[in-house]
Amino acid sequence: MKVTIYGSGYVGLVTGACLAQVGNDVLCVDVDERKINMLLNGEIPIHEPGLDKMVQANIAAGRLKFTLSAAEGVAHGLFQFIAVGTPPDEDGSADLRYVLTVARSIAQHMDGYRIVVDKSTVPVGTADRVRAAMLEVLEQRAFNAEFDVVSNPEFLKEGAALDDFMKPDRIVIGTDNPRTTELMRELYAPFNRSHDRLVVMDIRSAELTKYAANAMLATKISFMNELANMAELLGADIEKVRIGIGSDPRIGYHFIYPGCGYGGSCFPKDVQALERTAREIGYNAELLSAVEAVNYRQKDKPFEKLQKHYGANLEGKTVALWGLAFKPNTDDMREASSRNLMEALWKQGVTVQAFDPVAMEECTRIYGQRPDLKLCQTAEAALEGADCLVIVTEWQQFRSPDFDAIKSKLNDSVIVDGRNLYSPEQMAKKGITYYAIGRGC
Ligand SMILES: NC(=O)c1ccc[n+]([C@@H]2O[C@H](COP(=O)([O-])OP(=O)(O)OC[C@H]3O[C@@H](n4cnc5c(N)ncnc54)[C@H](O)[C@@H]3O)[C@@H](O)[C@H]2O)c1
């Protein structure tokens, strides 16, 4: 089938590569010239495990192409996927400017029936706005073309995106037209073989489903962080509590890890956008506001723990930082806890020596070269001459380090662990002063 995808970011590129992988003819459109030029050369602008090979293989097979031209995109696909960013507006609501720009350009260039698929995370009612924007342009063109708008939210996780797309838990299709249900079913058939994963519903419910999923996951994290802070004050160990509650199948072990807050391109902005949607309809979504507030506070924990150890003034210190990405297996630093920590440290005149297996280029893109940030080639190199170590991303390679080497390299044997990777007992035995989240230390 012929598919056009607007936006070649984490979602658009993965969607394009996976749809091409199963045999579709896919054209990806982006407005970012640098990105498109890289992709035309088979280079991948983001870090996503396995994506480079899949993109290169499908380019070689002639099933995956890239262009800057929206007109070419509209001419190509029966399916027109919108996978552009929906960043937070100044008031926290989702900024739909990119989505509506794409909708208008589809209407500007279309010469016949198209299915417009909203894959970006968009507030309830966006499909109506997409339809209205398209009708306005078609009216200006005095051109009467048929089209359908479908909501097809994406649930992939960065770092495991290919697997999530190829073997989805569910494929949510929001539509008001049985004809599009059948066409979407056909498009997704290769990902729907072992059992029917298609969940078909009305458009508004599909739009809300995506926000509901992210808000639920964010709530689980903030709930555990709230409890972790209480555990600390009560002399309890949140890790024991986690296992104690996770063993209840009604609760489960997923997503109840305490830590220094969630980040990324989705949870923070989606919780915020859902809360703003509530406000717009005159509803006070108190739980969502609390989830957001708890997370905001939690991101300060590593900094607070450093102050607990060294006192309020950290000026002149050098901190080794392991992890920059908002989670392992991605180079995405949007809303990453590392950023809150580094920015707080820099304000106090602290030098940061950081290491991340894949996000250092992204870190340079965001912060540029600065004298108080040293990006190190290895985790060990980041320790050289530093006073203490802070961990904010739970990369696998940080899970079982050589603690004797850490001790010998740091000026002070202090670890602040924002992801609870180590055992406080083991750290005590090694003579390391260890601060974790919700573990009485
Ligand atoms: N990243 C995730 O893990 C994830 C998961 C599920 C859903 N989502 C949602 O999917 C959407 C995209 O997220 P992302 O992380 O892929 O964003 P991204 O920022 O990585 O990519 C967006 C891309 O859209 C391009 N773009 C902007 N305007 C355009 C236009 N007019 N035409 C063509 N391209 C245009 C940008 O240049 C950019 O390359 C968002 O709504 C997000 O909330 C993201």
The ligand as an ORCA input file, in Angstrom:
! r2SCAN-3c Opt
* xyz 0 1
  N       8.767      9.894     21.010
  C       7.935      8.988     21.502
  O       8.321      8.081     22.226
  C       6.464      9.048     21.160
  C       5.659      7.926     21.409
  C       4.320      7.979     21.095
  C       3.775      9.152     20.566
  N       4.569     10.243     20.361
  C       3.965     11.437     19.767
  O       4.260     11.437     18.373
  C       4.465     12.785     17.903
  C       5.851     12.918     17.296
  O       6.798     12.684     18.316
  P       8.355     12.475     18.001
  O       9.011     12.134     19.284
  O       8.500     11.571     16.831
  O       8.741     13.969     17.552
  P      10.108     14.497     16.910
  O      10.280     15.871     17.409
  O      11.193     13.497     17.107
  O       9.775     14.536     15.335
  C       8.853     15.398     14.767
  C       9.294     15.685     13.349
  O       8.276     16.407     12.661
  C       8.903     17.280     11.736
  N       7.951     18.291     11.236
  C       7.511     19.432     11.824
  N       6.661     20.085     11.006
  C       6.536     19.337      9.876
  C       5.799     19.467      8.685
  N       4.996     20.510      8.468
  N       5.918     18.510      7.743
  C       6.734     17.440      7.932
  N       7.448     17.259      9.065
  C       7.357     18.190     10.017
  C      10.068     17.826     12.539
  O      11.046     18.397     11.708
  C      10.553     16.552     13.242
  O      11.523     15.880     12.471
  C       4.221     13.678     19.110
  O       2.875     14.074     19.130
  C       4.489     12.752     20.285
  O       3.803     13.139     21.450
  C       5.905     10.201     20.628
*
